[in-house]
Amino acid sequence: MNGIHDIGGMHGLGPIEPEENEPVFHEDWERRVFGMTLATLALGQYHLDEFRHSIERMDPARYLSSSYYEHWLVSLETLFTEKGIITREELEARKAELARGAA
Amino acid sequence: MPVLTADMVPVMVFSGASQRLDAKIAAKFKPGDEIVARNINPAGHTRLPRYIRGKRGTIDRDHGVFVFPDTIAHGRGDKPQHVYSVRFEARELWGEDGHPNQSLYTDLWDDYMDPV
């Protein structure tokens, strides 16, 4: 798709600035997203290129302003709900629980 | 249902989930061939960037056979084919604003190119 991810040749985005001594994961939730992705990819519920395409389908403004692993998390939410592995309601309810501080 | 076991993890991580296929598929092109990238604009998944479409380049090397992203992302099968590193001159991509002595290499599938 001619999506926001296809930015080759665009001006105004600035140089790529590699982080010095960058940790593998900046935060613990990134590690969990990595593990969830590996585990579900192995299940064969979706293919790697479906995963990439679901990131391309993100809201463009959110895509540009979110981190690499947030893209992965959005992809999992999109694929799991589209494939009926979980429902959107289950996802939102669980997020609300976590926001309230439940375990 | 397949389950991820601990011994599978290093393989998955270090192979980077490679999509290479062990299939005997004839290559459409060989190193040195002149190509023109197709002007496709699918609504679905593709790995042919917009800035390459319609541009002329030269096959640099053949990486071998891989699954085709445009079909597999939509459950339409592997369609195994060759992937090549293809060289494009900066002036071809960006016109007179491109550096006169610079080139770019990008990986393209058989189905993304036509011979010149």
Backbone of each chain as ProteinMPNN parsed JSONL, in Angstrom:
{"seq_chain_A": "MNGIHDIGGMHGLGPIEPEENEPVFHEDWERRVFGMTLATLALGQYHLDEFRHSIERMDPARYLSSSYYEHWLVSLETLFTEKGIITREELEARKAELARGAA", "coords_chain_A": {"N_chain_A": [[0.839, -1.182, 0.0], [0.34, 2.326, -0.509], [1.42, 3.595, 1.869], [2.099, 5.255, 5.079], [4.459, 4.227, 5.956], [6.16, 4.06, 3.846], [8.495, 5.854, 3.293], [10.752, 6.552, 1.887], [12.894, 8.911, 0.454], [11.582, 11.141, 1.379], [11.631, 14.487, 2.603], [12.625, 16.432, 5.511], [12.494, 14.79, 7.714], [14.807, 14.507, 9.088], [18.186, 13.409, 10.094], [19.172, 9.941, 10.547], [19.779, 8.963, 13.783], [21.729, 6.975, 15.456], [21.397, 5.432, 18.627], [23.724, 5.642, 21.231], [25.264, 2.883, 22.826], [22.829, 1.47, 22.942], [20.248, -0.161, 24.687], [18.973, -3.552, 24.394], [16.253, -3.749, 24.919], [14.293, -0.983, 25.741], [12.429, -0.702, 27.705], [10.657, -2.837, 30.027], [8.197, -3.75, 29.046], [8.622, -3.882, 26.339], [10.242, -6.078, 26.009], [8.416, -8.036, 26.672], [6.552, -7.798, 24.595], [8.15, -8.559, 22.464], [8.569, -11.268, 23.139], [5.894, -12.186, 23.064], [5.347, -11.858, 20.376], [7.161, -13.594, 19.101], [6.243, -16.035, 20.177], [3.615, -16.197, 19.169], [3.992, -16.032, 16.442], [5.244, -18.438, 16.018], [3.113, -20.1, 16.483], [1.758, -20.001, 14.149], [-0.489, -18.525, 13.503], [-0.525, -16.279, 12.043], [1.256, -14.743, 9.323], [4.614, -13.531, 8.884], [4.724, -11.409, 6.959], [2.095, -10.527, 6.963], [2.046, -9.471, 9.469], [3.824, -7.301, 9.13], [2.308, -5.821, 7.287], [0.114, -5.142, 8.812], [1.182, -3.247, 10.476], [1.762, -1.271, 8.622], [-0.797, -0.441, 8.153], [-1.481, 1.103, 10.283], [-2.772, 4.061, 11.953], [-1.6, 6.948, 10.39], [-0.49, 9.224, 11.795], [-0.124, 8.192, 14.334], [1.659, 6.146, 13.773], [4.003, 7.569, 13.046], [4.621, 8.819, 15.427], [5.104, 6.946, 17.373], [6.944, 4.279, 19.062], [9.259, 1.713, 17.938], [8.625, -0.876, 19.127], [6.108, -0.319, 20.01], [4.782, -0.277, 17.62], [4.886, -2.997, 17.0], [3.254, -3.975, 19.049], [0.757, -2.817, 18.447], [0.341, -4.121, 16.046], [0.013, -6.805, 16.912], [-2.355, -6.517, 18.429], [-4.109, -5.755, 16.386], [-3.996, -7.965, 14.553], [-4.769, -10.152, 16.2], [-7.393, -9.478, 16.995], [-8.636, -9.176, 14.508], [-8.448, -11.765, 13.568], [-9.999, -13.104, 15.325], [-8.935, -14.224, 17.618], [-8.842, -12.98, 20.032], [-11.42, -10.798, 21.315], [-12.294, -7.41, 20.452], [-13.586, -6.224, 22.566], [-12.734, -7.746, 24.787], [-10.056, -7.061, 24.79], [-10.139, -4.255, 25.246], [-11.367, -4.235, 27.739], [-9.499, -5.531, 29.341], [-7.363, -3.75, 29.132], [-8.475, -1.595, 30.438], [-8.726, -2.629, 33.028], [-5.989, -2.947, 33.669], [-5.205, -0.327, 33.604], [-6.516, 0.607, 35.814], [-4.982, -0.446, 37.725], [-5.168, -3.084, 38.398], [-4.011, -6.49, 38.807]], "CA_chain_A": [[0.0, 0.0, 0.0], [1.096, 3.599, -0.525], [1.189, 4.031, 3.24], [3.002, 6.166, 5.786], [5.733, 3.539, 6.178], [6.945, 4.135, 2.608], [8.953, 7.241, 3.415], [11.996, 6.778, 1.164], [12.944, 10.121, -0.365], [10.915, 12.285, 2.008], [12.443, 15.49, 3.277], [12.078, 16.987, 6.754], [12.471, 13.837, 8.83], [16.064, 14.59, 9.82], [19.095, 12.283, 9.929], [19.038, 8.807, 11.468], [20.772, 9.137, 14.851], [21.791, 5.763, 16.268], [21.601, 5.664, 20.056], [24.956, 5.01, 21.723], [25.027, 1.855, 23.858], [21.387, 1.255, 23.028], [19.885, -1.468, 25.255], [18.136, -4.361, 23.503], [14.89, -3.273, 25.208], [14.331, 0.234, 26.554], [11.539, -0.92, 28.848], [10.309, -4.241, 30.178], [7.051, -4.127, 28.208], [9.129, -4.18, 24.998], [10.702, -7.463, 26.081], [7.228, -8.904, 26.659], [6.005, -7.743, 23.241], [9.042, -9.406, 21.655], [8.24, -12.654, 23.463], [4.544, -12.482, 22.562], [5.415, -11.946, 18.909], [7.837, -14.853, 18.789], [5.381, -17.165, 20.542], [2.441, -16.29, 18.297], [4.49, -16.325, 15.089], [5.495, -19.879, 16.009], [1.808, -20.773, 16.446], [1.29, -20.03, 12.77], [-1.792, -17.862, 13.358], [-0.349, -15.237, 11.031], [2.568, -14.783, 8.675], [5.451, -12.353, 9.101], [4.372, -10.302, 6.071], [0.817, -10.01, 7.467], [2.462, -8.665, 10.621], [4.341, -6.036, 8.586], [1.211, -5.078, 6.649], [-0.761, -4.577, 9.841], [1.858, -2.026, 10.929], [1.549, -0.281, 7.549], [-2.194, 0.0, 8.221], [-1.674, 1.959, 11.457], [-3.047, 5.477, 11.734], [-0.303, 7.536, 10.039], [0.066, 10.1, 12.83], [0.335, 7.341, 15.432], [2.847, 5.443, 13.27], [5.172, 8.447, 13.086], [4.93, 9.312, 16.768], [5.249, 5.852, 18.337], [8.228, 3.594, 18.992], [9.336, 0.458, 17.196], [7.879, -1.97, 19.761], [4.688, 0.013, 20.043], [4.275, -0.74, 16.322], [4.684, -4.442, 17.124], [2.101, -4.192, 19.926], [-0.442, -2.49, 17.66], [0.19, -5.214, 15.086], [-0.57, -7.966, 17.601], [-3.75, -6.191, 18.744], [-4.861, -5.768, 15.121], [-4.087, -9.32, 14.008], [-5.515, -11.051, 17.089], [-8.819, -9.146, 16.948], [-9.151, -9.486, 13.159], [-8.526, -13.215, 13.387], [-10.921, -13.675, 16.308], [-8.234, -14.902, 18.712], [-9.497, -12.263, 21.138], [-12.353, -9.791, 20.797], [-11.936, -6.022, 20.769], [-14.132, -5.947, 23.902], [-11.831, -8.372, 25.762], [-8.832, -6.266, 24.786], [-10.387, -2.978, 25.905], [-11.667, -4.499, 29.151], [-8.234, -5.855, 30.02], [-6.594, -2.506, 29.213], [-9.107, -0.773, 31.482], [-8.306, -3.254, 34.294], [-4.584, -2.634, 33.914], [-5.127, 1.108, 33.87], [-6.992, 0.828, 37.18], [-3.977, -0.984, 38.634], [-5.409, -4.488, 38.727], [-2.861, -7.347, 38.448]], "C_chain_A": [[0.875, 1.234, 0.0], [0.944, 4.267, 0.832], [2.301, 4.884, 3.817], [4.389, 5.546, 5.996], [6.703, 3.744, 5.017], [7.504, 5.541, 2.461], [10.242, 7.527, 2.656], [11.921, 8.036, 0.311], [12.264, 11.323, 0.258], [11.93, 13.223, 2.657], [11.819, 15.829, 4.627], [12.078, 16.039, 7.934], [13.777, 13.828, 9.611], [16.927, 13.355, 9.627], [18.753, 11.151, 10.889], [20.146, 8.963, 12.508], [20.803, 7.902, 15.734], [22.089, 6.099, 17.718], [22.877, 4.956, 20.478], [24.632, 4.043, 22.843], [23.544, 1.562, 24.043], [21.099, -0.103, 23.645], [19.0, -2.234, 24.266], [16.672, -3.945, 23.663], [15.0, -2.048, 26.104], [13.497, 0.085, 27.815], [11.107, -2.378, 28.862], [9.141, -4.654, 29.295], [7.492, -4.457, 26.79], [9.602, -5.625, 24.92], [9.513, -8.417, 25.982], [6.594, -8.936, 25.276], [6.843, -8.611, 22.306], [8.705, -10.877, 21.867], [6.882, -13.063, 22.927], [4.574, -12.676, 21.051], [6.062, -13.258, 18.486], [6.91, -16.04, 19.029], [4.221, -17.307, 19.561], [2.831, -16.529, 16.842], [4.71, -17.832, 14.956], [4.188, -20.674, 15.948], [1.25, -20.859, 15.035], [-0.063, -19.386, 12.555], [-1.733, -16.751, 12.319], [1.054, -15.378, 10.469], [3.289, -13.458, 8.908], [5.048, -11.165, 8.221], [2.99, -9.726, 6.381], [1.094, -9.066, 8.625], [2.939, -7.297, 10.132], [3.197, -5.195, 8.017], [0.276, -4.47, 7.691], [-0.137, -3.325, 10.452], [1.669, -0.916, 9.892], [0.153, 0.333, 7.615], [-2.478, 0.852, 9.446], [-2.103, 3.359, 11.033], [-1.717, 6.18, 11.488], [0.318, 8.401, 11.125], [0.6, 9.266, 13.991], [1.614, 6.601, 15.022], [4.097, 6.301, 13.438], [5.573, 8.838, 14.508], [5.052, 8.197, 17.803], [6.525, 5.076, 18.07], [8.105, 2.28, 18.231], [8.474, -0.62, 17.821], [6.42, -1.625, 19.99], [4.039, -0.392, 18.712], [3.984, -2.237, 16.379], [3.431, -4.722, 17.959], [0.797, -3.907, 19.181], [-0.718, -3.605, 16.646], [-0.467, -6.429, 15.727], [-2.033, -7.709, 17.922], [-4.614, -6.277, 17.488], [-5.074, -7.196, 14.629], [-4.946, -10.221, 14.891], [-7.009, -10.75, 17.046], [-9.389, -9.471, 15.564], [-9.328, -10.975, 12.958], [-9.399, -13.893, 14.437], [-10.228, -14.443, 17.417], [-8.684, -14.282, 20.034], [-10.503, -11.311, 20.505], [-11.854, -8.418, 21.184], [-12.414, -5.677, 22.189], [-13.216, -6.518, 24.988], [-10.569, -7.533, 25.915], [-9.043, -4.965, 25.564], [-10.658, -3.157, 27.391], [-10.384, -4.765, 29.931], [-7.367, -4.612, 30.166], [-7.15, -1.615, 30.321], [-8.727, -1.293, 32.868], [-6.89, -2.855, 34.663], [-4.419, -1.162, 34.252], [-5.571, 1.414, 35.294], [-6.013, 0.24, 38.201], [-4.208, -2.411, 39.061], [-4.245, -5.329, 38.225], [-3.039, -7.99, 37.081]], "O_chain_A": [[2.019, 1.194, 0.455], [0.407, 5.369, 0.934], [3.293, 5.193, 3.156], [5.371, 6.262, 6.19], [7.916, 3.618, 5.182], [7.053, 6.319, 1.621], [10.782, 8.628, 2.761], [10.984, 8.203, -0.469], [12.358, 12.426, -0.28], [12.953, 12.788, 3.187], [10.643, 15.553, 4.866], [11.705, 16.427, 9.041], [13.859, 13.215, 10.675], [16.47, 12.36, 9.065], [18.12, 11.373, 11.921], [21.319, 9.082, 12.154], [20.001, 7.782, 16.66], [22.931, 6.949, 18.006], [23.091, 3.797, 20.123], [23.817, 4.346, 23.715], [23.065, 1.424, 25.168], [21.642, -1.108, 23.187], [18.356, -1.632, 23.406], [15.943, -3.806, 22.68], [15.713, -2.068, 27.107], [13.809, 0.662, 28.857], [11.178, -3.07, 27.846], [9.095, -5.796, 28.837], [6.821, -5.225, 26.101], [9.399, -6.309, 23.917], [9.574, -9.451, 25.316], [6.144, -9.99, 24.828], [6.302, -9.316, 21.454], [8.571, -11.638, 20.909], [6.728, -14.162, 22.394], [3.9, -13.557, 20.517], [5.553, -13.948, 17.603], [6.804, -16.937, 18.192], [3.881, -18.422, 19.165], [2.083, -17.158, 16.094], [4.404, -18.427, 13.923], [4.159, -21.788, 15.424], [0.379, -21.682, 14.751], [-0.726, -19.654, 11.553], [-2.759, -16.333, 11.781], [1.918, -16.034, 11.05], [2.667, -12.414, 9.102], [5.033, -10.029, 8.694], [2.736, -8.556, 6.094], [0.474, -8.01, 8.753], [2.517, -6.263, 10.649], [3.138, -3.987, 8.249], [-0.29, -3.4, 7.47], [-0.858, -2.433, 10.898], [1.442, 0.241, 10.247], [-0.06, 1.47, 7.195], [-3.614, 1.287, 9.636], [-1.839, 3.792, 9.911], [-0.792, 6.033, 12.287], [1.525, 8.326, 11.357], [1.641, 9.584, 14.566], [2.535, 6.45, 15.824], [5.126, 5.822, 13.915], [6.736, 9.151, 14.761], [5.098, 8.479, 19.0], [7.12, 5.189, 16.999], [7.01, 1.807, 17.927], [7.664, -1.231, 17.124], [5.584, -2.515, 20.148], [2.879, -0.803, 18.687], [2.961, -2.696, 15.869], [2.64, -5.601, 17.619], [-0.158, -4.677, 19.281], [-1.868, -3.982, 16.421], [-1.39, -7.015, 15.161], [-2.873, -8.585, 17.713], [-5.722, -6.811, 17.528], [-6.199, -7.59, 14.323], [-5.769, -10.978, 14.377], [-7.818, -11.677, 17.06], [-10.502, -9.985, 15.459], [-10.246, -11.408, 12.261], [-9.526, -15.117, 14.442], [-10.87, -15.243, 18.098], [-8.879, -14.984, 21.027], [-10.447, -11.047, 19.304], [-11.082, -8.273, 22.132], [-11.748, -4.942, 22.918], [-12.952, -5.855, 25.991], [-10.077, -7.323, 27.023], [-8.24, -4.61, 26.428], [-10.236, -2.339, 28.208], [-10.213, -4.277, 31.048], [-6.709, -4.427, 31.191], [-6.398, -0.966, 31.048], [-8.442, -0.511, 33.775], [-6.61, -2.475, 35.8], [-3.593, -0.796, 35.088], [-5.077, 2.354, 35.917], [-6.195, 0.412, 39.407], [-3.543, -2.91, 39.969], [-3.552, -4.914, 37.296], [-2.168, -8.735, 36.631]]}, "seq_chain_B": "MPVLTADMVPVMVFSGASQRLDAKIAAKFKPGDEIVARNINPAGHTRLPRYIRGKRGTIDRDHGVFVFPDTIAHGRGDKPQHVYSVRFEARELWGEDGHPNQSLYTDLWDDYMDPV", "coords_chain_B": {"N_chain_B": [[-1.939, -27.894, 18.448], [0.776, -25.918, 17.521], [3.494, -25.135, 19.686], [5.617, -22.701, 21.128], [8.774, -23.639, 22.041], [11.569, -23.568, 24.357], [13.954, -24.289, 23.079], [13.511, -23.606, 20.485], [13.718, -20.908, 20.343], [16.364, -19.574, 20.093], [16.956, -20.247, 17.423], [14.905, -19.01, 15.96], [15.344, -16.344, 16.643], [17.996, -15.799, 15.767], [17.887, -16.445, 13.085], [16.335, -14.519, 12.179], [13.743, -14.876, 11.388], [13.833, -15.863, 8.707], [12.754, -15.829, 5.332], [13.551, -17.351, 3.271], [13.347, -19.817, 0.694], [13.667, -23.269, -0.039], [13.602, -23.917, -2.958], [13.462, -24.923, -6.374], [13.53, -22.603, -8.52], [13.368, -20.875, -11.559], [15.451, -18.093, -12.361], [14.472, -14.827, -13.326], [16.184, -12.868, -14.044], [19.684, -11.858, -14.345], [22.891, -10.986, -12.837], [24.001, -7.794, -13.937], [22.02, -7.364, -15.781], [19.8, -4.974, -17.259], [17.06, -3.353, -15.833], [13.601, -2.276, -15.455], [11.723, -0.901, -12.9], [8.466, -1.897, -11.996], [5.408, 0.024, -12.284], [3.465, -0.26, -9.958], [0.67, -0.02, -7.783], [-0.529, -1.265, -5.43], [-3.287, -1.773, -3.181], [-2.854, -3.417, -1.122], [-0.221, -5.261, 0.597], [3.117, -4.555, -0.331], [6.609, -4.683, -1.223], [7.815, -2.967, -2.878], [9.169, 0.048, -3.088], [7.788, 3.376, -3.394], [9.5, 5.311, -4.478], [11.09, 3.945, -6.189], [9.58, 2.939, -8.217], [9.0, 2.589, -11.678], [11.535, 3.332, -12.294], [14.833, 2.94, -13.752], [17.242, 0.355, -13.367], [20.107, -1.707, -12.441], [20.756, -5.136, -12.224], [22.457, -6.337, -9.466], [23.162, -8.49, -7.751], [22.027, -11.878, -7.206], [19.987, -12.966, -4.691], [18.775, -15.36, -4.236], [15.998, -17.648, -3.644], [12.843, -16.694, -2.395], [9.836, -16.307, -0.338], [6.962, -14.578, -1.664], [6.106, -11.422, -0.708], [3.818, -9.882, -1.389], [1.763, -11.615, -2.004], [1.7, -13.546, 0.078], [1.161, -12.06, 2.353], [-1.52, -11.752, 2.231], [-2.726, -14.173, 2.352], [-2.536, -15.522, -0.059], [-0.745, -17.391, -0.948], [2.688, -18.656, -1.39], [4.168, -18.063, -3.747], [6.959, -18.489, -4.739], [10.041, -16.9, -5.627], [12.868, -15.298, -7.216], [14.991, -12.981, -5.483], [16.666, -9.936, -5.792], [19.607, -7.881, -5.362], [19.489, -4.65, -6.412], [20.865, -2.044, -8.321], [20.556, 1.458, -8.346], [21.087, 4.573, -9.937], [21.709, 7.714, -8.365], [20.934, 10.024, -9.753], [19.06, 8.995, -11.463], [17.011, 8.357, -9.732], [16.412, 10.755, -8.366], [16.621, 12.826, -10.148], [18.076, 15.882, -11.365], [18.629, 16.866, -8.872], [19.791, 14.846, -7.559], [22.799, 13.303, -6.302], [25.661, 13.373, -8.385], [27.425, 11.274, -8.324], [26.58, 8.993, -6.937], [24.991, 6.029, -5.74], [22.26, 3.748, -5.135], [21.301, 0.781, -3.512], [18.792, -1.629, -3.595], [16.615, -4.255, -2.47], [14.823, -6.318, -4.62], [12.0, -8.197, -5.784], [11.473, -10.73, -8.351], [8.904, -10.312, -9.549], [8.613, -7.586, -9.404], [9.843, -6.314, -11.441], [10.597, -5.479, -14.894], [12.28, -6.461, -17.933], [14.603, -4.274, -19.642]], "CA_chain_B": [[-1.492, -26.525, 18.148], [2.227, -25.806, 17.771], [3.851, -24.295, 20.835], [7.01, -22.244, 21.122], [9.573, -24.198, 23.131], [12.782, -22.796, 24.606], [15.008, -24.619, 22.117], [13.193, -22.973, 19.193], [13.906, -19.449, 20.414], [17.602, -19.073, 19.473], [16.868, -20.411, 15.965], [14.026, -17.955, 15.426], [15.943, -15.023, 16.838], [19.194, -15.601, 14.963], [17.596, -16.533, 11.651], [15.551, -13.337, 11.851], [12.539, -15.366, 10.7], [14.146, -15.84, 7.274], [11.705, -16.291, 4.43], [14.184, -18.059, 2.147], [12.734, -21.11, 0.385], [14.522, -24.232, -0.722], [12.815, -24.293, -4.14], [14.178, -24.748, -7.647], [12.755, -21.672, -9.347], [14.24, -20.197, -12.526], [15.575, -16.649, -12.182], [14.115, -14.041, -14.508], [17.275, -11.938, -14.355], [21.016, -12.206, -13.858], [23.694, -9.788, -12.587], [24.347, -7.037, -15.131], [20.812, -7.07, -16.572], [19.115, -3.694, -17.043], [15.636, -3.555, -15.547], [12.796, -1.118, -15.066], [10.792, -1.301, -11.847], [7.068, -1.71, -12.405], [4.618, 1.049, -11.599], [2.303, -0.873, -9.325], [0.198, 0.72, -6.611], [-1.552, -2.116, -4.81], [-3.828, -1.344, -1.896], [-2.323, -4.357, -0.142], [1.182, -5.237, 0.956], [4.18, -4.712, -1.306], [7.885, -4.169, -0.763], [8.37, -2.125, -3.931], [8.964, 1.419, -2.61], [7.278, 4.314, -4.397], [10.548, 6.098, -5.14], [11.775, 3.06, -7.134], [8.662, 2.519, -9.291], [9.21, 3.209, -12.989], [12.94, 3.726, -12.456], [15.722, 1.949, -14.371], [18.378, -0.043, -12.546], [20.929, -2.818, -12.905], [20.831, -6.25, -11.272], [23.811, -6.474, -8.926], [23.345, -9.89, -7.369], [20.846, -12.71, -6.973], [20.019, -13.471, -3.314], [18.158, -16.684, -4.134], [14.538, -17.764, -3.726], [12.127, -16.323, -1.17], [8.382, -16.155, -0.503], [6.592, -13.29, -2.228], [5.336, -10.734, 0.332], [2.567, -9.318, -1.872], [0.722, -12.643, -1.951], [1.631, -14.247, 1.361], [0.562, -11.191, 3.369], [-2.977, -11.789, 2.086], [-3.161, -15.565, 2.281], [-2.653, -15.968, -1.458], [0.31, -18.343, -1.289], [4.116, -18.321, -1.346], [4.67, -17.611, -5.057], [8.411, -18.339, -4.58], [10.748, -16.274, -6.75], [14.176, -14.744, -6.879], [15.135, -11.621, -4.974], [17.957, -9.422, -6.23], [20.044, -6.539, -4.997], [19.446, -3.88, -7.667], [21.527, -0.741, -8.174], [19.95, 2.608, -9.032], [21.898, 5.787, -9.818], [21.001, 8.784, -7.65], [20.317, 10.939, -10.729], [17.88, 8.302, -12.014], [15.938, 8.418, -8.732], [16.088, 12.103, -7.87], [16.826, 13.841, -11.189], [19.25, 16.75, -11.244], [18.903, 17.104, -7.453], [20.533, 13.702, -7.044], [24.254, 13.411, -6.365], [26.099, 12.802, -9.661], [28.341, 10.153, -8.145], [26.051, 8.203, -5.836], [24.007, 5.029, -6.158], [21.506, 3.127, -4.059], [20.972, -0.617, -3.768], [17.612, -2.081, -2.875], [16.268, -5.634, -2.797], [13.56, -6.401, -5.366], [11.557, -9.523, -6.217], [11.247, -10.919, -9.792], [7.63, -9.737, -10.002], [8.616, -6.121, -9.33], [10.679, -5.734, -12.505], [10.551, -5.899, -16.296], [13.566, -6.199, -18.609], [14.631, -3.1, -20.51]], "C_chain_B": [[-0.004, -26.42, 18.458], [2.511, -24.815, 18.904], [5.308, -23.897, 20.71], [7.731, -22.862, 22.308], [10.908, -23.46, 23.204], [13.849, -23.054, 23.541], [14.766, -23.98, 20.753], [13.624, -21.504, 19.163], [15.205, -18.971, 19.764], [17.556, -19.165, 17.944], [16.053, -19.283, 15.349], [14.706, -16.591, 15.503], [17.112, -14.816, 15.872], [18.965, -15.774, 13.468], [16.803, -15.307, 11.204], [14.297, -13.688, 11.098], [12.721, -15.301, 9.178], [13.028, -16.443, 6.443], [12.286, -16.952, 3.17], [13.516, -19.417, 1.961], [13.716, -21.993, -0.37], [13.754, -24.751, -1.939], [13.606, -24.015, -5.396], [13.296, -23.904, -8.564], [13.722, -20.97, -10.293], [14.252, -18.699, -12.25], [15.185, -15.944, -13.469], [15.3, -13.198, -14.99], [18.607, -12.481, -13.867], [21.808, -10.916, -13.647], [24.119, -9.125, -13.898], [23.137, -6.67, -15.98], [20.272, -5.687, -16.227], [17.633, -3.989, -16.831], [14.938, -2.216, -15.39], [11.805, -1.614, -14.023], [9.368, -0.987, -12.296], [6.407, -0.582, -11.636], [3.346, 0.401, -11.094], [1.932, -0.048, -8.1], [-0.895, -0.07, -5.906], [-2.048, -1.527, -3.498], [-3.294, -2.227, -0.776], [-0.824, -4.242, 0.013], [2.089, -5.377, -0.264], [5.467, -4.197, -0.701], [8.599, -3.424, -1.881], [8.118, -0.669, -3.532], [8.537, 2.341, -3.743], [8.396, 5.018, -5.166], [11.336, 5.269, -6.154], [10.914, 2.793, -8.375], [8.914, 3.306, -10.576], [10.66, 3.586, -13.251], [13.775, 2.58, -13.035], [16.904, 1.657, -13.468], [19.097, -1.222, -13.157], [20.967, -3.895, -11.835], [22.266, -6.379, -10.8], [24.097, -7.9, -8.493], [22.017, -10.565, -7.074], [20.955, -13.305, -5.565], [19.474, -14.894, -3.193], [16.645, -16.586, -4.12], [13.888, -17.501, -2.37], [10.623, -16.338, -1.436], [8.107, -14.75, -1.032], [5.665, -12.56, -1.258], [3.94, -10.315, -0.127], [1.431, -10.331, -1.821], [0.6, -13.233, -0.557], [1.005, -13.392, 2.452], [-0.962, -11.242, 3.334], [-3.49, -13.198, 1.872], [-3.304, -16.09, 0.867], [-1.44, -16.78, -1.9], [1.709, -17.754, -1.343], [4.622, -17.621, -2.599], [6.198, -17.422, -5.03], [9.075, -17.794, -5.834], [12.059, -15.688, -6.264], [14.07, -13.318, -6.391], [16.544, -11.165, -5.332], [18.298, -8.129, -5.519], [20.167, -5.773, -6.317], [20.001, -2.486, -7.422], [20.815, 0.323, -8.991], [20.857, 3.81, -8.848], [21.056, 6.894, -9.178], [20.287, 9.719, -8.623], [19.077, 10.309, -11.376], [16.711, 8.454, -11.046], [15.476, 9.834, -8.455], [16.281, 13.205, -8.908], [18.083, 14.648, -10.918], [19.59, 17.056, -9.785], [19.656, 15.944, -6.811], [22.024, 13.918, -7.187], [24.74, 12.741, -7.655], [26.927, 11.536, -9.515], [27.895, 9.228, -7.018], [25.071, 7.181, -6.385], [23.377, 4.404, -4.931], [21.216, 1.697, -4.473], [19.736, -0.977, -2.963], [17.253, -3.482, -3.348], [14.889, -5.703, -3.446], [13.276, -7.83, -5.802], [11.378, -9.55, -7.745], [10.016, -10.156, -10.286], [7.586, -8.223, -9.946], [9.276, -5.478, -10.549], [10.345, -6.284, -13.881], [11.919, -5.661, -16.92], [13.464, -4.91, -19.438], [14.974, -3.565, -21.929]], "O_chain_B": [[0.429, -26.795, 19.548], [1.838, -23.794, 19.041], [6.135, -24.677, 20.238], [7.345, -22.637, 23.455], [11.326, -22.812, 22.245], [14.567, -22.135, 23.147], [15.694, -23.828, 19.959], [13.863, -20.936, 18.097], [15.165, -18.045, 18.953], [18.052, -18.278, 17.25], [16.452, -18.679, 14.353], [14.653, -15.796, 14.565], [17.205, -13.77, 15.229], [19.766, -15.299, 12.664], [16.618, -15.078, 10.008], [13.824, -12.913, 10.267], [11.88, -14.759, 8.461], [12.432, -17.452, 6.821], [11.608, -17.09, 2.152], [13.163, -20.087, 2.932], [14.483, -21.531, -1.215], [13.305, -25.898, -1.947], [14.324, -23.02, -5.492], [12.438, -24.42, -9.281], [14.785, -20.519, -9.867], [13.219, -18.102, -11.947], [15.517, -16.397, -14.565], [15.408, -12.862, -16.17], [18.662, -13.43, -13.085], [21.458, -9.873, -14.2], [24.539, -9.795, -14.841], [23.216, -5.765, -16.81], [20.28, -5.273, -15.068], [17.034, -4.777, -17.562], [15.57, -1.174, -15.219], [11.128, -2.622, -14.228], [9.106, 0.055, -12.897], [6.779, -0.269, -10.505], [2.289, 0.499, -11.718], [2.797, 0.551, -7.461], [-2.034, 0.383, -5.793], [-1.298, -0.857, -2.789], [-3.285, -1.825, 0.388], [-0.224, -3.246, -0.39], [1.852, -6.223, -1.127], [5.445, -3.378, 0.218], [9.819, -3.263, -1.854], [6.986, -0.194, -3.622], [8.879, 2.117, -4.904], [8.259, 5.291, -6.358], [12.155, 5.811, -6.896], [11.433, 2.466, -9.442], [9.026, 4.531, -10.557], [10.98, 4.105, -14.32], [13.463, 1.407, -12.834], [17.498, 2.561, -12.88], [18.752, -1.685, -14.244], [21.189, -3.595, -10.662], [23.186, -6.514, -11.607], [25.143, -8.458, -8.822], [21.025, -9.917, -6.74], [21.888, -14.052, -5.272], [19.681, -15.557, -2.177], [16.073, -15.576, -4.529], [14.325, -18.015, -1.341], [10.182, -16.376, -2.585], [8.924, -13.844, -0.865], [4.553, -13.023, -1.007], [2.986, -10.382, 0.648], [0.274, -9.963, -1.62], [-0.513, -13.403, -0.06], [0.388, -13.921, 3.377], [-1.624, -10.828, 4.287], [-4.553, -13.401, 1.286], [-4.097, -16.996, 0.613], [-1.14, -16.851, -3.092], [1.897, -16.537, -1.343], [5.419, -16.687, -2.513], [6.682, -16.316, -5.271], [8.726, -18.169, -6.954], [12.318, -15.598, -5.064], [13.201, -12.552, -6.808], [17.503, -11.924, -5.189], [17.413, -7.372, -5.12], [20.871, -6.207, -7.229], [19.652, -1.829, -6.441], [20.508, 0.124, -10.167], [21.349, 4.056, -7.747], [19.853, 6.995, -9.418], [19.169, 10.159, -8.356], [18.157, 11.018, -11.786], [15.57, 8.652, -11.462], [14.278, 10.086, -8.324], [16.124, 14.385, -8.595], [19.036, 14.153, -10.317], [20.714, 17.461, -9.486], [20.105, 16.038, -5.668], [22.47, 14.631, -8.086], [24.279, 11.649, -7.987], [27.109, 10.801, -10.486], [28.715, 8.74, -6.24], [24.396, 7.436, -7.382], [23.901, 4.517, -3.822], [20.921, 1.425, -5.637], [19.649, -0.659, -1.777], [17.545, -3.857, -4.484], [13.907, -5.209, -2.891], [14.189, -8.581, -6.146], [11.157, -8.506, -8.359], [10.068, -9.453, -11.295], [6.611, -7.625, -10.399], [9.277, -4.255, -10.686], [9.871, -7.412, -14.015], [12.647, -4.765, -16.493], [12.381, -4.517, -19.871], [15.055, -2.746, -22.845]]}, "name": "protein", "num_of_chains": 2, "seq": "MNGIHDIGGMHGLGPIEPEENEPVFHEDWERRVFGMTLATLALGQYHLDEFRHSIERMDPARYLSSSYYEHWLVSLETLFTEKGIITREELEARKAELARGAAMPVLTADMVPVMVFSGASQRLDAKIAAKFKPGDEIVARNINPAGHTRLPRYIRGKRGTIDRDHGVFVFPDTIAHGRGDKPQHVYSVRFEARELWGEDGHPNQSLYTDLWDDYMDPV"}
